[in-house]
Amino acid sequence: MAAGLRLGPLLRYVDWETGEHATVWIEADRPCTAEVRCLGAPPGEGTAPAAGDAARGVPGAEGSADATRPGAPKQAGGSARTFQIEGHHYALIPVSGLAPASSTAYEVLLDGRRVWPLHDSPYPPSVIRTPAIPAEGVRVSFGSCRWASPPAREHDPIGPDALDTLAARMVAEPEGERPDVLVLLGDQVYADATSRETQRWLAARRDLTEPPGTEVADYEEYTRLYEESWLDPVVRWLLSTVPSCMIFDDHDVIDDWNTSASWLAEMRATPWWRERILSGLMSYWVHQHLGNLSPAELAGDPVYAAVRDTPDGTDALRAFAARADAEPASVRWSYRRDFGRTRLLMIDTRAARVLDERHRAMLDDEEMRWLRGQALEAPGSYDHLLVGTSLPWLLPPAIHDVENWNAALCRGERGERWARVGENLRRRADLEHWAAFPSSFEELTALIREVGSGPLAPSTICVLSGDVHHAYVAEPHWPAPEPTARVLQLTCSPVHNAIHASVRVGFRFGWSRAGRRLGHAMARHGRAGRPVVHWEKTGGPWFGNQLMTLTLNGRSAELRLDQASTDRTGTRLLTVDERNLTNGP
């Protein structure tokens, strides 16, 4: 039986150094050789064909005599043998021979048979767009927290999906604006909040009255979440044609993952946790992490080599996940991407934590050294620094003070009884952002000030975050001298999720004068120090399903917030805020 395409393709990495390389991720339904074949003129001889050119015999397309005749120019593309994890078959296909400043349509073949684009697809061709070298600018769209959209024609109680709506706009306006990269800042899947359809599927596998109930329990159940999220037809097309960078947050594993040492001890004492955490890390490595890496990084990755060098890589990947869980410092999930003169540092704020209350840190020592090294490398070589952290660095001030107060209680500043109260409150109220790790907050704050100061400082430093199910812009201020770079906290969430009305009120109160006074009082009670930086909200809060887009060109930076909205005329993205970040708010 011929191999079929089970999931994907996802266009992940596109090379911004030479414009010649990319990677495409797929899942097949059986072992096979997966191939990406680029269509149209060979590198340096034009751009990709329009839709339908392959069927009309464009050179290089499947079935074209020109593609196989002796002496024909070699087309861009690549192939890889699938590797196996838990009975599933994946490939990350390296694509080479692309031309800079081109838009090249591609197709996917399994054992020589075309499986993408799908038969009678209503969508434009999937393309790999490469930048001009040197790149002039980049457009980055970002957000977090996406529940899978319900099946077509079903009512969506939380409103239209911003990712769906972006994709639909791109289909309707094929020559219109599109992101150069999607930055997805966590909660790509919800292992602890499954849909009704998934719960029915789970019930056919096991007894849902036994823990973990309607949450996912193992690797196979994780694959169901990715299928539910990524087989959404228009999102599937979007992810096949716009490169993506991803990082996990708590719901990719479980709500409040690694919130404290006592929380972790309790979870490890349950009979189901070990399988959950190993499956969560394994599925993240396969579905998200691999695609974050460049071909050079993949070539030097010993885990990737071990998985591919055996008929079944399950044991090798499981051993890696077990080591990552037991010794978090042995693994780095954080990574760097450069888009011309824009540098993106994606930070792991979940697995790299130090949970000892007396030495509590968002990032362990090695991770912080890595972050400093990447941010400070080659001063003057980039115009914009993007720090991707799923959890906001700057929260509403009252909430920051409450988390700082809570951290002080939990480490015993007011005695054992208050420490117990603090731990209970921390879990109930999700008090686990950067403010809940005071030393890490100060380290990140100091690093941002250092990077943003001096004659070689970038034009902007933007901290991109999600998690809190609303959007806002905040701007910090330091005691003189201020950094020369414009520094902003840009928070955008959710892509597709909900927020309780009471939480909306709480976030609004967090920015108010009354909220600030209450926060200061609580910080004094906990004997918590005051942050060296203070900040103001300069945009928002905005509530709804939304995406932010940064357009970075030379030393200039522009920001736009779009929300998904439905009325009598249909569903579309409405721009609710636009601002130039380099000429004042």
N, C-alpha and C positions, 0 to 999 in steps of 0.2 A: 504494500500500500504506500502511496506517495506521501511524503511529509507535508504537513499543513502548518500554517501560521496560527499559533494560539494567542499570542499577545505581541503588541508592537506593530510596526517598528517605532522606536523612539530615537530621534536624532539627539545625541547627547553632547559630545565634544566637537567643537569646530575650532580649528587652528587659527589663531590671530597673529602668529609670528610669521608664517610663510603663506598662509591661505591655501595650503595644499592638502591638508589632512582633516579627517573627521572620524567619528565612531557612530555606529548605529547598533542599537540593542534590539534583540528579538527573543521571543520564546517560541519554539516549535513543538509539535506534538509527538515527535520521535527523533532519534539521532539522525543527523544529516549534516551536509555542508551548506552553510548559509552564505549567500552572496549578495552584495550590493552592486548593481550595475548602473552606472551613470549614463544618461541618454544625451544625445545631441552631439555637437562638434567636439573634437578632442581639445584638451587643455590649450588655451591660447588662441583658439579659432572660433570664439563666439560664445554665446550663452546657451542655456538649455532650450529645448524645443517647447513650443506651446502644447497645451493639452491635445492629445490625439496624434501627435507626430509619430509616436512609437508605432501606432497601428498603421500609419501611412508609409512606414519604411524609412524613417530617419536613420542615417548611418549610426551604428552603435546600438540601436534598439534591438530587442529580441526578435529574431526572425529575419533581420536585415542581412542581405548578402554582403553588403559593404563591411559589416562588423567582423566577418570572419575571412575575408579574402586575403590572400598572401600580401604582405607588405602594408596592410591597413594600419593606420595609427592606433596605438593602444589607448583604449578609453579609460577614464578614471573609474575606480571601483575597488573592490576587495572582497575577500572571502575568509571564513573561519569555520572550523569544525565546532559543532555544539559540544558543550560540557553538561554533565548530568548532576543534579542536586535533588535528592528525595524524589526520584522518578520524573523530574521535570528537565527539559532540555533547552539550554540557553546558548546564545552566542552574542558576543560583542564584536561587531565586524569593523575592522580598521579599513577606512576608505582613504586611498592615496591618489595622487595624480590630478587633484582638483586645481583649478586656476584661480588666482586671486581676483577679487572684484567680479565674481561671476555668480549666477543663479542656475544651478544644474539640477534638472529633474532626475530622479532615480527610481529604480524598481528593486524589489527584493525577490530573490530566487532561492528555493530550497531544493537541493539536488538537481539544479538546472531547470526547475519548473517555477514559473512566475507565480507568486502568491500575493504580491503587493505592487501596484494598487489593487484593491479588491475589484472583482468583476462588477461592472455597472456602477462604479463609485460615483456619487454625485459631487465629489470634491475635486478641487484643482489638483494637479500633480504635486506630490511631495517633492520638495527641493532642498538642496544644500546650498545656502548662500554664504559665500566667503567674502571677507572684507578686502578692501584695497590695502595694499602694503606700501608704505606705512598707513595704518588705519587712521581715518580722520575723526571718527566719533563712534559712539555706541548708544543704543537704546535698550534699556534694561527695564523689564516689567517684573514686579515682585509682589508676593503676598503669601499667606499661609492659611492653614486650617480649612481643609476641603473635605466635606462629606461627599461621597459619590452622589451624583444626581439620580433621581428616581427614573425608572424606565419611561420611554417616550409615552406621551399622552396621559401620564399619571400626574395628579396635582402635586406640586412641590410646596410643602407648607412653609419652607424657609426662604422662598423666593428664588429668582433665577440665579444660576451658577455663573459667577463672573468669568470663569475660564471658558465655559460653554459659549457665553455671550461674545467674548473676545474672538473665539474661533469662528462663530457665525458671522461676525463682522468681516473677518479676513476672507471668508469664503465669498461673501457678497461683494467685497471690494478687493479683488485680487491684486490690484495695482496700488492699493492704499497703504497706509502706515502699518508696519508690523514690528514687533520686538526683534532685536538681534539675539536676545537671550531671555529666557524665563528663569527667575531665581525663586525657587519654592522653599520657603523657610520653615518647614516642619508641618507635622500632622498631615502628611500626604495620604495616609490611611488611618482609620480609627480602630485599633485592635480591641478597644474596651467599650465601643458604642456601635454595634453592628446594626445593619438595616433589617427590616422585617424579612426581606427576601433571603438575606444571608442567614438569619436565625432559622428560617425554615430549612435551609440547606444544612446548617449545623445539626438540627434536630434529627435529620436523616442519618447522621454519622454517629451521634452519641447522646447520652442522657443529659439534657440541659439543666436538670435539677442538681447535678453534681458540679462542683467548682471546676473551671471558672465560668460555668453557666453559659450565657449568651456572648461572652467574650471569646476571642480566638484562643485556641489551646496549643496548636502545633504548626509546623511549617506549611502543611497542606492547607490549613485554614487561612494562613496569611496569603497564600497564592490566590485564594478566593477574593480577598479584599482588593488586591491589585487588579484582578480581572474586572471586578465590579467598577473600579474607578477608571481604569485605563481603556476599557472596551466601550465606554461612552463614545458613539461614533464620531462626533465632531471633535471631541477632545483627543481621540485617537489620532485623527488627522492632524490636529494642531501639534501634538507632541512628535509627530513624524516630520514636521517641517520647520519647527522652531527649536533651536538647541536649549537644553535645560541644565541648570545646576540645582542640586537638592541637598538638604540636610534634615536629619530627624529632629523631632521634638518629642514630648512625653507620650502623646497618644499613639505614635507609631509603635510604642511598646505598651504603656499603660499610663493613666492619668497620674501626674506628680512623680513620674519616674525619677528615682534617686533624690527625693526631696530631703532626706535626712538619714543618718546612720540607723536610728531606731526603726524608721520605715523600712529600710532595706533588710534589716535583721528579721522583721516580721514577715516580709515577703519570702525570704529564703527559707523560712520555717514552714511555709505552705507546701503541700505535695505537688502542686501544679506549676509553681513559679519557674523552676529550672527549665522545664521544657518551653515555657513561654518566652523567657529571656533569650535562650539559645536560638529559638525559632525566629524571634524578632530581629536579632542581630544577623542571623544568616540571611533572612529574606531581605533585610535592608542592604546588606553587602551585595546581593545578587541584583536586586531591582533598582537600587538608587546609587550606592557608593561606587560601583565599578564605572558607571558612566560619567562620574565626576572627574575621572583621571584621564590624563593625556596618554597617547600611545607610548610615549617614553616612560611614563610612570607605570603603566601596565606592564611594559617589558621588564621592569625591575621589581615587580611585585611577587614575592615568593609564594603568597597564598594563591594568587591567580595562576601561577605556574603549576603549583601542586594540584589544584583543582582540574586544570586542563590536561595534566599529564597522566591521569588515571581514568579508566572507564567510568568510574562513579566517584565524583569528588565530594560526596556527602561527608565522609569521615574526616577528610582534611578540613573542610569548612566548619564542621561541628567542633573540631578541636580548636580552631582559630576563635570561634565564638566563645567557647568555654574559657579560653585564655583572656579574651577581651573582657569578659564578665568578672573573672577572678582578679585580673591584674590590668585595670583600665589604662595605666600608664604605658603598657606594652603595645598599645594600638593607637594610631592617630586617624580619626575620622575627619578632622579639619583639613582644609586644602586651600590652595591659591589658584586663581585664574587671572590672567592679564588679558584685557581687551584693548589693544593699542596702549594708550596712555591712561587707561583706567585699570586699577588693581582691585580685585575682589578677594577678600579673605573671609572664607566661610568657617565659622567657629563651632565646634562641638561644645554645647553648653549643657549636655546631659550625661554622657558617659565619662567625661574627663573630670568630674567633680571630686573634690576631697570632702568627705562627710564628717570627719572628726570635728566635734563642736568647738574645740579649742584651736583648730587649724583649718577651719572651714574655708573652702575656696571653690569658685565656679570652675576654674581651670587648675590642674595640677602644675607643678613647677616646670616640667618639661614642656607642657602645652603653652604655658605663658611665655617661656623662652622662644618657642617656635613663633608665636604671634608677634613678639617684639622683633625678632629677626626678620620676619617677612615684611612688617610694616616699615622698618627702618632701612631695609636693603636698598642700596642705590638711590640716595636722596636726589630729588629732582628728576627722576626717571618717569614719574607719573604725575598727572594733573589732578586725578581724583582717586580717593581711597574709599572703597565701599567695604564696610565691616558687616558681614552677614551673621547675625546672632538671633536665633529664634525668639529669645526673650529680650524685651526692651531693656536697654541700658538706662534710659531716663523715663521713669514712670510719672504719673501725676504726683506732685510733691507730697501730698498727704499719704498716699499709698507707699511711696518710698520710705517715709518716716515710720510708718507702721511696720513695714518689713524690717527696717533697721532695728526698731525697738524689739520686735519679735526675736530677731537673731540674738540680741543682747540677753533677752530673757532665757532663751534656749541654751546659751553657753554659761548660764548661772550667775549673771550680774545681780539678780535680785533674789537669789537663793533657790533651793531645790523645788519648793512648791510652785514658784513662778515659772521655773523651767518646765515643769509638767504642763502647766497652763499654756505656756508658749508653744510646746510641741503639738498639743491638741489643736490650738488655733492655727498653727502653721499648716497642718494637713487640711483642716476644714475650709480655710480661706485661700489656699494655694499661695502661700507667702514664700515664694522660692525663686524670685527674679534676681537680677544682679544686686539689688538693694539688700537682699537677704544674705548676701555674701559680701559683707562690708569691705574686707581687705581686697577682694577681687574688683569690686566697684572702683575703689581708689586706684588700683593698679591700671585698670583700663582707662580711667579718667586721666591719669598722669601720662599714659602712653599716647592718648589722643592729643593731649596738649603738646607733648614733645614732637610728635610727627607734624603737627600743624603749625609749628613755630619756625621762624627763620626764613632766610631768603630762598631756600630750596623747598619750602613747604608746598604741598599741593593746593590747588584752588579750593577744593571742598573735601571734607571728610564726612561721609554720611553713614550713620549706623542704621542698617536695614533690619527691621524686626517685625514680628507678628504676635501670635499667641493670645492677645487680650481681646480679640473679637470686636475691635473698632480701630479707627485710624486717627492719627494726629501727627502734627509736626511740632517738635520742641527744639528750642535753641538754648544751649548752655552759655554761661558767662563766667569767666575766671577773674580772680583779682589780677590787676595789672601786673605784667603785660599780658594782654589777650593774645591767643594764637592768631597768626596772620591768615590761616585757612578759615573758611566758613564751615562751622561744625553744626550738624543737625542730627537729631533723632527722627527717623522716618519710620513710623509704625503703620502697617497695613494688614488688617485681618478683619473678618475672614474672607476667603475666596468664596466659600459656600458653607455657611453654618449659621447659628442663631446666638442670641444673647438675651438673657432675662432682663425685663424692664428694671428690676431692682439693681442689677449690676450696672446698667446705664446710669442710673441715678448716682451710684457710688463713684463711678469714674468722673462724672461731672463735678461731684462734690470734691473729689481729689484735687481738682485744679483751683478750687475756690479759696478765697481768703480765710473763710471759716475752717475749711479743710486743712489749710496750712497751719493755722493756729493749733488745731487739735493734734496734727502730726508732730509739731514741735513739742507740745506738752508730753506726748507719749514717748518721744525720743529722750526727753529729760528724765522721765520716770525710769526708763531702761538704762540710763547712764550711757546712752549711745552718742557717739561724736557726731558733729555736723559735717556734711560733705564739703570739700573745698570749693566745689563748683555749685552754682545755683542756675536754675533754668526756668524758662517761661514757655508756655504753649503759644505758638504763633499760627496754628491752624487746627481746626477740629474742635471737639471730637466729632467724627463722622461715623454713623452706624449704618450697616448694610453689607451686602456682598460686593466686594470691591477689589481693585488692583491699582497700585501706584506704578507710574512709569517715569524713569529718569532718562532724559536725553542729554548726553554729555558730549560736548564737541569743543576741542581745544580746551581753553580755561573756563568755558561757560557751562552752566548746568541749569536745566529746566526740569520742573516737577509737575506732574499732572496726576490727579486722582479721578478715576472713573468708577462709577457704580452701575451695577446691573439693575435695570428697571423695566417693568412691564406695564404697558397701558393698552388702550384699544388698538393701537397701531402695531403692537408687537413688543418684543424684548430687544433692548439695545443698551449699549454703554453710554451713560450720561456723564459728561465731565462736570464735577462739582467743585473742583479747585485746580487752578493753574498758577504757577509762580516761577519767577526767575530766581534761582538760588544764589546767583553770583552778583546780583545788583540790589540786594536787600529784599526783605519779605514783601 
